[in-house]
Amino acid sequence: MLIDVETAPDGIRAIRRTSRFWTTRHEAIARVREAMSSDVVLLRGPAGVGKTSLLRQFAASMEHDPERGVQFIDGGVTGAKELSRVLDAFSDGPSLHVLLIDNFNEAEGLTTDDVLALLRADTALRIVVATRQATGLESPLVALEFDVQVVPPRTC
């Protein structure tokens, strides 16, 4: 079940136009779905490899799943104050929660600490993060508490 995939909290940049002619990447979607046994899945790669498109296709693949609530946010412009809306939307939805964070950058918007706070607040939450840079999520200290899996750029 998609929860606010197309609408963003106040202050979010306009959602990029998604091509009507994309080709579904079944293998990449299956790889992300498999990786969701982890608490956090990182899609890391350079600009232009299709991280955003993969996130949108992944969200669309779960559209009719009544057991999972899915939200899509832009981590570059979403701040910690909007996260309470994310948790509220999940609390009203299905029992399993998937948050897709595009454009994650420690220097702008959400931080690793914000993501970890979400995971601590919601035990049914799985997060997929698309980023170009290394993040604090790969830290050995984070690995002691949460399972983080990195999906390489060739998969995107």
N, C-alpha and C positions, 0 to 999 in steps of 0.2 A: 504494500500500500504506500503510495507516494504521499508524503506529508510536506506540503509547501516546497516542492522541488522548483517550481517556477517563480514563486514569490519570495523575495528576499527581505530581511529586516531593513528598517530605515537606515539610510546611509550607504547601502550597498550599491556598487556601480551597476550600470545596466548589464543585464546578462548578455553574454556574447551570442550572436546569432549562430544557431546551429544549422549546418547544411541539411537540406532535405535529401541529399543524395549520398549520405554516408554509407559505408559498407560495414555491416556489423562484423566485429572481430570476435567470432565465437570462441576461439582459443584463448584470447586475452581475457574475455569476460569469464570464461571457465576458470582461468588461473586466479583471477581476483576473487571469485566466489570460493574457490578452494582455500585461498589464503585467509579468508574471513574466519577461519577457525582461530586465528590470532585476534588479540584485542585491537591491534592497530596494523593496518596495511599501508605501506608507503609506496606510492607510484612515483619514482624519481627518474627524471630525465630532462634533457635540454628542451628549450622552447620549440614547439612545432612537431613534436613526436606524437601528439594526440592524447595527452593526458586528460584534458577537459572532455574531449569527445568520448573517451573510454568511460569516464565517470558518468556522463549522461547516458550512454548506452547501457551501462551497468544498472543505473537507476531505472531505466525503462524496462530492463529485463526482470525487475522485481515489482513492476507496477501492479500486477494481479496477484501478488503473494499476500494473502490475508494475514499471515503470521508475522510479517516484518513491516515496520514503519521506516520509511526512508526520507531523509532530508538532505538537501544540497545547499551548501553555503560557500561563499567566497572568503577564504581565510585571510586574504590580503586586506580586506576592508571591514571585516566583521570584528567587532571588539568583544571583550569579555562581558560587557553589560548586556549584549544581545543573547548570550548563551542561556540565560534563564528562560527566554522564549523557546529555545530549542528543547530544553528539558521539559517545559510545560507541554509542548506539542507531542513529545514522545509519551508523556504520562497519560495523555488522552487517546493514544493510538494502540496498535498491537503490542504484544508483549516483548518482541525482539526489535531492537533499534539499530539502524544503520545510519551513520552520519558521514556524508561525503563532503570533504573539505578540499576545494580547488584553490590553487594559487597560495599555498601555505608558505609563509616567509616569516621567520623569527623577527625580522626588523619592522614588519608592518602587521597590523591587525592582531590575530591570535598568536599566542605563544605556546611553547611546549607545556608550560605550567597550566595554561587554560585547558589544553586538551587532556592533561592528566587529571585535572579537577573534574572534568566531565566524566571520565572513566570511573573515577572514585564515587561520583554521585549516582551513577546509573550502571549497575552490574550487568544489565542486559544489552549494553551498548557495544557496538563494533564500529570502528572509525576507519575510513579509507581516506588517505591524505595524498594529494597530488602536489608535488613540489619540484623545484629546480635545484634547490640547495640541500646540503646536509642540515639536519635539524637536531635538536636536543633529544628527539625521540629515539635515536640510536644509542643513547648513553647506556653504559653498563648498569648504572644505577636504576634507570627506567626498566631495564631488562629484569632486574630483580623482582619488580612488582608486576609488570605487564609483558605480554608476549608481543613483540613488534617484528613484522616480517617485511622485507624490502623486495618489491617486484622491480626487476631491472628494466631500463628503457626499451630494450628490444622487444619486450612483451607488450608495451603500450602500442 
